[in-house]
Amino acid sequence: MPRVASAAAAQIGVRIAATRQVLGLTQDEVAVRASIDSANVRSYESGRAMPSVHTLLRLAWALDLEPGRLLEGLTPEHFDAGSATARAAGS
């Protein structure tokens, strides 16, 4: 099972991937637009890593989104790394 940084990282990753796909962009194209490494885009989309605020802003810009759209609906509990592990294990 892949490691997930937190429920927030997983949700942000899903939003990045979904928006990228709607726009018809590849991960490499998003990386170029955001001036980040494409391996990082893959890590963010899979929920294995949480983008910094600076990177989140760059990704939002690259995806033509308001930055808040990537964070919509998240609560402080989503940022607890243990919460993602517990949900993944079915606890």
Helices and strands as residue ranges (DSSP letters): H 7-22, H 27-34, H 38-46, H 53-62, H 67-71, G 76-79, H 81-89
